[in-house]
Amino acid sequence: MLFKTFFREPLKHAYMLFTDRDYRGWCVESTRLGHLERFRKCRGKVRDWSLVVPDAASYLSAYKEIFVQKIYRFDASKEAPAILDLGANIGLSVLYFKSLYPKAQITAFEADPAIYACLEKNVHGNGFRDVELINKAVWDSNGTLRFHAEGGDGGRVAQDGDGGVVEVDAIDIRSHLAEHSYDFLKMDIEGAEHAVFPAIKGYLPKFKLVFLE
């Protein structure tokens, strides 16, 4: 068994390098950026898109999950599905959805102001001007939240003792869903799910598919 594994993994790697452009791209980016210290701003490239990257480790992890492992892949019943992306981070999920369905109607929320600036450059800056980007935290009420801006993909509602805390605008997600309809919901909001998911339970039947991190 060990002998088979010893040969199988290198062969699998070689095969994917030749057949899977996203795996090949991720390998190139991992070699180029994998040594960088955390939270050092750099440039990334996914397919033909040039990206602003605030943290190489977060970027490489998301790149692998989204484009190589394709965790958000879904089959839509129409060519322009409506997608709600809660916790869009720097925009890799949005770019992936647009690669699946170029005519998709996407609304993406991101709470962290610094990460949102990267999201805007990575999405609108790569020509996807039809994507609606909103720099607000989704919550179960309107107002402001104390937010721990971690600098990568781990930003979250602040707890006592946290550093790097900023105040961000929060929107009651129910008010948004009362006025909009979506086919696909992706929610990755670093622990705020405990407040948001119960709040939207009455709207869940409107979605055809839900992805909850």
Phi and psi in degrees as GROMACS dihedral restraints (atoms count N, CA, C in turn):
[ dihedral_restraints ]
;  ai    aj    ak    al  type     phi  dphi    fc
    3     4     5     6     1   -61.9    20    10
    4     5     6     7     1   -38.6    20    10
    6     7     8     9     1   -62.5    20    10
    7     8     9    10     1   -43.2    20    10
    9    10    11    12     1   -64.6    20    10
   10    11    12    13     1   -43.8    20    10
   12    13    14    15     1   -62.3    20    10
   13    14    15    16     1   -38.9    20    10
   15    16    17    18     1   -57.5    20    10
   16    17    18    19     1   -37.7    20    10
   18    19    20    21     1   -92.2    20    10
   19    20    21    22     1   -30.6    20    10
   21    22    23    24     1   -66.9    20    10
   22    23    24    25     1   -44.3    20    10
   24    25    26    27     1   -64.1    20    10
   25    26    27    28     1   -46.6    20    10
   27    28    29    30     1   -62.0    20    10
   28    29    30    31     1   -36.7    20    10
   30    31    32    33     1   -67.2    20    10
   31    32    33    34     1   -40.2    20    10
   33    34    35    36     1   -63.1    20    10
   34    35    36    37     1   -43.2    20    10
   36    37    38    39     1   -60.0    20    10
   37    38    39    40     1   -47.1    20    10
   39    40    41    42     1   -63.4    20    10
   40    41    42    43     1   -42.5    20    10
   42    43    44    45     1   -61.8    20    10
   43    44    45    46     1   -45.0    20    10
   45    46    47    48     1   -68.0    20    10
   46    47    48    49     1   -33.3    20    10
   48    49    50    51     1   -59.7    20    10
   49    50    51    52     1   -38.6    20    10
   51    52    53    54     1   -83.7    20    10
   52    53    54    55     1   -26.3    20    10
   54    55    56    57     1  -109.7    20    10
   55    56    57    58     1   -18.7    20    10
   57    58    59    60     1  -122.0    20    10
   58    59    60    61     1   106.2    20    10
   60    61    62    63     1   -65.7    20    10
   61    62    63    64     1   -31.0    20    10
   63    64    65    66     1   -73.0    20    10
   64    65    66    67     1   -38.9    20    10
   66    67    68    69     1   -64.3    20    10
   67    68    69    70     1   -42.9    20    10
   69    70    71    72     1   -61.6    20    10
   70    71    72    73     1   -43.8    20    10
   72    73    74    75     1   -64.2    20    10
   73    74    75    76     1   -40.5    20    10
   75    76    77    78     1   -64.1    20    10
   76    77    78    79     1   -39.5    20    10
   78    79    80    81     1   -62.7    20    10
   79    80    81    82     1   -42.1    20    10
   81    82    83    84     1   -62.8    20    10
   82    83    84    85     1   -46.3    20    10
   84    85    86    87     1   -66.3    20    10
   85    86    87    88     1   -37.0    20    10
   87    88    89    90     1   -63.9    20    10
   88    89    90    91     1   -40.9    20    10
   90    91    92    93     1   -66.4    20    10
   91    92    93    94     1   -39.3    20    10
   93    94    95    96     1   -77.1    20    10
   94    95    96    97     1   -36.3    20    10
   96    97    98    99     1  -117.9    20    10
   97    98    99   100     1    -9.3    20    10
   99   100   101   102     1   -63.0    20    10
  100   101   102   103     1   -19.4    20    10
  102   103   104   105     1   -89.5    20    10
  103   104   105   106     1    -8.1    20    10
  105   106   107   108     1   -69.9    20    10
  106   107   108   109     1   147.9    20    10
  108   109   110   111     1   -69.6    20    10
  109   110   111   112     1   157.3    20    10
  111   112   113   114     1   -62.1    20    10
  112   113   114   115     1   144.4    20    10
  114   115   116   117     1    62.3    20    10
  115   116   117   118     1    30.3    20    10
  117   118   119   120     1  -100.1    20    10
  118   119   120   121     1   121.2    20    10
  120   121   122   123     1   -66.2    20    10
  121   122   123   124     1   138.3    20    10
  123   124   125   126     1  -152.1    20    10
  124   125   126   127     1  -177.1    20    10
  126   127   128   129     1  -110.2    20    10
  127   128   129   130     1   143.0    20    10
  129   130   131   132     1  -125.2    20    10
  130   131   132   133     1   168.9    20    10
  132   133   134   135     1  -143.6    20    10
  133   134   135   136     1   123.7    20    10
  135   136   137   138     1  -122.8    20    10
  136   137   138   139     1   120.6    20    10
  138   139   140   141     1    52.9    20    10
  139   140   141   142     1  -123.3    20    10
  141   142   143   144     1  -101.3    20    10
  142   143   144   145     1    12.7    20    10
  144   145   146   147     1   -96.3    20    10
  145   146   147   148     1   130.9    20    10
  147   148   149   150     1   -92.5    20    10
  148   149   150   151     1   132.1    20    10
  150   151   152   153     1  -125.0    20    10
  151   152   153   154     1   148.7    20    10
  153   154   155   156     1   -92.7    20    10
  154   155   156   157     1   125.7    20    10
  156   157   158   159     1  -121.8    20    10
  157   158   159   160     1   118.1    20    10
  159   160   161   162     1   -83.3    20    10
  160   161   162   163     1   -17.9    20    10
  162   163   164   165     1  -154.9    20    10
  163   164   165   166     1   112.5    20    10
  165   166   167   168     1   -62.0    20    10
  166   167   168   169     1   -39.8    20    10
  168   169   170   171     1   -62.7    20    10
  169   170   171   172     1   -45.4    20    10
  171   172   173   174     1   -63.4    20    10
  172   173   174   175     1   -42.9    20    10
  174   175   176   177     1   -61.2    20    10
  175   176   177   178     1   -47.4    20    10
  177   178   179   180     1   -65.9    20    10
  178   179   180   181     1   -38.3    20    10
  180   181   182   183     1   -65.0    20    10
  181   182   183   184     1   -46.0    20    10
  183   184   185   186     1   -67.5    20    10
  184   185   186   187     1   -39.6    20    10
  186   187   188   189     1   -55.1    20    10
  187   188   189   190     1   -48.6    20    10
  189   190   191   192     1   -64.3    20    10
  190   191   192   193     1   -47.0    20    10
  192   193   194   195     1   -64.0    20    10
  193   194   195   196     1   -43.9    20    10
  195   196   197   198     1   -83.2    20    10
  196   197   198   199     1   -46.0    20    10
  198   199   200   201     1   -96.0    20    10
  199   200   201   202     1   -31.0    20    10
  201   202   203   204     1   -90.7    20    10
  202   203   204   205     1   -52.9    20    10
  204   205   206   207     1   -82.5    20    10
  205   206   207   208     1   -17.4    20    10
  207   208   209   210     1    56.1    20    10
  208   209   210   211     1    51.5    20    10
  210   211   212   213     1   -68.2    20    10
  211   212   213   214     1   -19.5    20    10
  213   214   215   216     1  -103.1    20    10
  214   215   216   217     1    10.4    20    10
  216   217   218   219     1   -66.6    20    10
  217   218   219   220     1   134.1    20    10
  219   220   221   222     1  -150.3    20    10
  220   221   222   223     1   157.1    20    10
  222   223   224   225     1   -99.5    20    10
  223   224   225   226     1   118.4    20    10
  225   226   227   228     1   -95.8    20    10
  226   227   228   229     1   152.5    20    10
  228   229   230   231     1   -88.2    20    10
  229   230   231   232     1    -1.5    20    10
  231   232   233   234     1  -146.6    20    10
  232   233   234   235     1   163.4    20    10
  234   235   236   237     1   -79.9    20    10
  235   236   237   238     1   -12.2    20    10
  237   238   239   240     1  -128.7    20    10
  238   239   240   241     1    66.3    20    10
  240   241   242   243     1   -66.4    20    10
  241   242   243   244     1   149.6    20    10
  243   244   245   246     1   -92.7    20    10
  244   245   246   247     1   124.7    20    10
  246   247   248   249     1  -123.1    20    10
  247   248   249   250     1   131.2    20    10
  249   250   251   252     1  -109.9    20    10
  250   251   252   253     1   117.0    20    10
  252   253   254   255     1  -109.5    20    10
  253   254   255   256     1   105.6    20    10
  255   256   257   258     1   -99.7    20    10
  256   257   258   259     1   111.6    20    10
  258   259   260   261     1    91.2    20    10
  259   260   261   262     1    60.2    20    10
  261   262   263   264     1   -78.7    20    10
  262   263   264   265     1   -13.4    20    10
  264   265   266   267     1    52.0    20    10
  265   266   267   268     1  -129.2    20    10
  267   268   269   270     1   -89.4    20    10
  268   269   270   271     1     2.3    20    10
  270   271   272   273     1   106.4    20    10
  271   272   273   274     1     5.5    20    10
  273   274   275   276     1   -62.1    20    10
  274   275   276   277     1   -38.8    20    10
  276   277   278   279     1   -64.2    20    10
  277   278   279   280     1   -41.4    20    10
  279   280   281   282     1   -62.4    20    10
  280   281   282   283     1   -45.3    20    10
  282   283   284   285     1   -62.4    20    10
  283   284   285   286     1   -38.5    20    10
  285   286   287   288     1   -65.3    20    10
  286   287   288   289     1   -45.6    20    10
  288   289   290   291     1   -59.6    20    10
  289   290   291   292     1   -40.0    20    10
  291   292   293   294     1   -68.6    20    10
  292   293   294   295     1   -30.5    20    10
  294   295   296   297     1   -70.7    20    10
  295   296   297   298     1   -32.7    20    10
  297   298   299   300     1   -73.0    20    10
  298   299   300   301     1   -47.5    20    10
  300   301   302   303     1  -135.4    20    10
  301   302   303   304     1    90.0    20    10
  303   304   305   306     1   -55.4    20    10
  304   305   306   307     1   -27.6    20    10
  306   307   308   309     1   -94.8    20    10
  307   308   309   310     1     7.9    20    10
  309   310   311   312     1   -57.8    20    10
  310   311   312   313     1   143.0    20    10
  312   313   314   315     1   -99.6    20    10
  313   314   315   316     1   108.4    20    10
  315   316   317   318     1  -116.7    20    10
  316   317   318   319     1   133.3    20    10
  318   319   320   321     1  -117.7    20    10
  319   320   321   322     1   126.0    20    10
  321   322   323   324     1  -125.6    20    10
  322   323   324   325     1   128.9    20    10
  324   325   326   327     1  -105.2    20    10
  325   326   327   328     1   139.0    20    10
  327   328   329   330     1  -145.4    20    10
  328   329   330   331     1   127.0    20    10
  330   331   332   333     1   -81.9    20    10
  331   332   333   334     1   -42.0    20    10
  333   334   335   336     1   -68.2    20    10
  334   335   336   337     1   118.7    20    10
  336   337   338   339     1   -59.6    20    10
  337   338   339   340     1   -40.8    20    10
  339   340   341   342     1   -69.5    20    10
  340   341   342   343     1   -41.5    20    10
  342   343   344   345     1   -67.7    20    10
  343   344   345   346     1   -36.7    20    10
  345   346   347   348     1   -60.3    20    10
  346   347   348   349     1   -38.5    20    10
  348   349   350   351     1   -60.3    20    10
  349   350   351   352     1   -38.6    20    10
  351   352   353   354     1   -67.7    20    10
  352   353   354   355     1   -42.5    20    10
  354   355   356   357     1   -56.4    20    10
  355   356   357   358     1   -45.5    20    10
  357   358   359   360     1   -63.0    20    10
  358   359   360   361     1   -44.9    20    10
  360   361   362   363     1   -65.9    20    10
  361   362   363   364     1   -39.5    20    10
  363   364   365   366     1   -74.8    20    10
  364   365   366   367     1   -28.5    20    10
  366   367   368   369     1   -94.9    20    10
  367   368   369   370     1   -63.8    20    10
  369   370   371   372     1   -66.2    20    10
  370   371   372   373     1   -35.6    20    10
  372   373   374   375     1   -67.9    20    10
  373   374   375   376     1   -18.5    20    10
  375   376   377   378     1  -101.7    20    10
  376   377   378   379     1    17.0    20    10
  378   379   380   381     1    97.2    20    10
  379   380   381   382     1    -0.9    20    10
  381   382   383   384     1   -91.9    20    10
  382   383   384   385     1    66.4    20    10
  384   385   386   387     1   -74.1    20    10
  385   386   387   388     1   -13.6    20    10
  387   388   389   390     1   -83.0    20    10
  388   389   390   391     1    -4.3    20    10
  390   391   392   393     1   -83.7    20    10
  391   392   393   394     1   129.2    20    10
  393   394   395   396     1   -86.6    20    10
  394   395   396   397     1   119.9    20    10
  396   397   398   399     1  -110.9    20    10
  397   398   399   400     1   133.2    20    10
  399   400   401   402     1  -129.9    20    10
  400   401   402   403     1   121.9    20    10
  402   403   404   405     1   -90.6    20    10
  403   404   405   406     1    72.0    20    10
  405   406   407   408     1  -145.2    20    10
  406   407   408   409     1   153.5    20    10
  408   409   410   411     1   -83.6    20    10
  409   410   411   412     1   140.9    20    10
  411   412   413   414     1   -89.8    20    10
  412   413   414   415     1   137.2    20    10
  414   415   416   417     1  -152.1    20    10
  415   416   417   418     1  -173.4    20    10
  417   418   419   420     1  -100.5    20    10
  418   419   420   421     1    13.1    20    10
  420   421   422   423     1  -161.2    20    10
  421   422   423   424     1   160.7    20    10
  423   424   425   426     1   -84.3    20    10
  424   425   426   427     1   152.5    20    10
  426   427   428   429     1   147.9    20    10
  427   428   429   430     1  -144.2    20    10
  429   430   431   432     1  -127.2    20    10
  430   431   432   433     1   153.0    20    10
  432   433   434   435     1  -128.4    20    10
  433   434   435   436     1   145.3    20    10
  435   436   437   438     1   -80.8    20    10
  436   437   438   439     1   122.8    20    10
  438   439   440   441     1  -122.7    20    10
  439   440   441   442     1   130.5    20    10
  441   442   443   444     1   -85.8    20    10
  442   443   444   445     1   105.4    20    10
  444   445   446   447     1   -86.5    20    10
  445   446   447   448     1    95.3    20    10
  447   448   449   450     1   -74.6    20    10
  448   449   450   451     1   -26.5    20    10
  450   451   452   453     1   102.4    20    10
  451   452   453   454     1    -8.2    20    10
  453   454   455   456     1  -132.0    20    10
  454   455   456   457     1  -125.6    20    10
  456   457   458   459     1  -102.3    20    10
  457   458   459   460     1    12.3    20    10
  459   460   461   462     1  -109.6    20    10
  460   461   462   463     1    17.4    20    10
  462   463   464   465     1   -62.9    20    10
  463   464   465   466     1   143.9    20    10
  465   466   467   468     1  -159.4    20    10
  466   467   468   469     1   170.1    20    10
  468   469   470   471     1   -58.7    20    10
  469   470   471   472     1   132.0    20    10
  471   472   473   474     1   -69.6    20    10
  472   473   474   475     1   149.2    20    10
  474   475   476   477     1  -116.6    20    10
  475   476   477   478     1   165.5    20    10
  477   478   479   480     1   -58.6    20    10
  478   479   480   481     1   132.8    20    10
  480   481   482   483     1    92.8    20    10
  481   482   483   484     1    -7.1    20    10
  483   484   485   486     1   -69.5    20    10
  484   485   486   487     1   143.7    20    10
  486   487   488   489     1   -97.6    20    10
  487   488   489   490     1   177.4    20    10
  489   490   491   492     1    58.3    20    10
  490   491   492   493     1    42.3    20    10
  492   493   494   495     1   -95.3    20    10
  493   494   495   496     1   132.2    20    10
  495   496   497   498     1  -127.9    20    10
  496   497   498   499     1   160.1    20    10
  498   499   500   501     1   -95.9    20    10
  499   500   501   502     1   133.5    20    10
  501   502   503   504     1  -127.4    20    10
  502   503   504   505     1   152.7    20    10
  504   505   506   507     1   -72.4    20    10
  505   506   507   508     1   140.6    20    10
  507   508   509   510     1  -121.7    20    10
  508   509   510   511     1   144.6    20    10
  510   511   512   513     1  -120.4    20    10
  511   512   513   514     1   138.6    20    10
  513   514   515   516     1   -70.7    20    10
  514   515   516   517     1   109.2    20    10
  516   517   518   519     1   -61.6    20    10
  517   518   519   520     1   -23.4    20    10
  519   520   521   522     1   -64.7    20    10
  520   521   522   523     1   -35.4    20    10
  522   523   524   525     1   -66.8    20    10
  523   524   525   526     1   -33.4    20    10
  525   526   527   528     1   -71.4    20    10
  526   527   528   529     1   -45.0    20    10
  528   529   530   531     1   -68.7    20    10
  529   530   531   532     1   -24.3    20    10
  531   532   533   534     1   -67.0    20    10
  532   533   534   535     1   -22.4    20    10
  534   535   536   537     1  -110.1    20    10
  535   536   537   538     1    -7.3    20    10
  537   538   539   540     1  -135.3    20    10
  538   539   540   541     1   151.6    20    10
  540   541   542   543     1  -121.7    20    10
  541   542   543   544     1   142.1    20    10
  543   544   545   546     1  -135.7    20    10
  544   545   546   547     1   154.6    20    10
  546   547   548   549     1   -91.1    20    10
  547   548   549   550     1   -36.9    20    10
  549   550   551   552     1  -130.0    20    10
  550   551   552   553     1   131.1    20    10
  552   553   554   555     1  -115.7    20    10
  553   554   555   556     1   126.6    20    10
  555   556   557   558     1  -118.3    20    10
  556   557   558   559     1   124.0    20    10
  558   559   560   561     1  -126.4    20    10
  559   560   561   562     1   116.2    20    10
  561   562   563   564     1  -141.6    20    10
  562   563   564   565     1    83.6    20    10
  564   565   566   567     1  -123.5    20    10
  565   566   567   568     1    31.1    20    10
  567   568   569   570     1    49.6    20    10
  568   569   570   571     1    53.8    20    10
  570   571   572   573     1    99.3    20    10
  571   572   573   574     1   -19.5    20    10
  573   574   575   576     1   -71.4    20    10
  574   575   576   577     1    -8.0    20    10
  576   577   578   579     1   -55.5    20    10
  577   578   579   580     1   -31.1    20    10
  579   580   581   582     1   -62.5    20    10
  580   581   582   583     1   -26.8    20    10
  582   583   584   585     1   -95.3    20    10
  583   584   585   586     1   -39.4    20    10
  585   586   587   588     1   -79.2    20    10
  586   587   588   589     1   -44.2    20    10
  588   589   590   591     1   -63.0    20    10
  589   590   591   592     1   -45.6    20    10
  591   592   593   594     1   -62.4    20    10
  592   593   594   595     1   -32.5    20    10
  594   595   596   597     1   -66.4    20    10
  595   596   597   598     1   -30.4    20    10
  597   598   599   600     1  -100.5    20    10
  598   599   600   601     1    10.6    20    10
  600   601   602   603     1   -57.9    20    10
  601   602   603   604     1   -30.4    20    10
  603   604   605   606     1   -71.2    20    10
  604   605   606   607     1   -18.2    20    10
  606   607   608   609     1   -97.7    20    10
  607   608   609   610     1   -10.6    20    10
  609   610   611   612     1   -58.2    20    10
  610   611   612   613     1   -36.8    20    10
  612   613   614   615     1   -62.1    20    10
  613   614   615   616     1   -16.4    20    10
  615   616   617   618     1   -73.4    20    10
  616   617   618   619     1   -23.5    20    10
  618   619   620   621     1   -87.5    20    10
  619   620   621   622     1   141.6    20    10
  621   622   623   624     1   -80.4    20    10
  622   623   624   625     1   -33.2    20    10
  624   625   626   627     1  -140.8    20    10
  625   626   627   628     1   142.7    20    10
  627   628   629   630     1  -131.1    20    10
  628   629   630   631     1   129.1    20    10
  630   631   632   633     1  -116.2    20    10
  631   632   633   634     1   117.1    20    10
  633   634   635   636     1  -115.9    20    10
  634   635   636   637     1   120.7    20    10
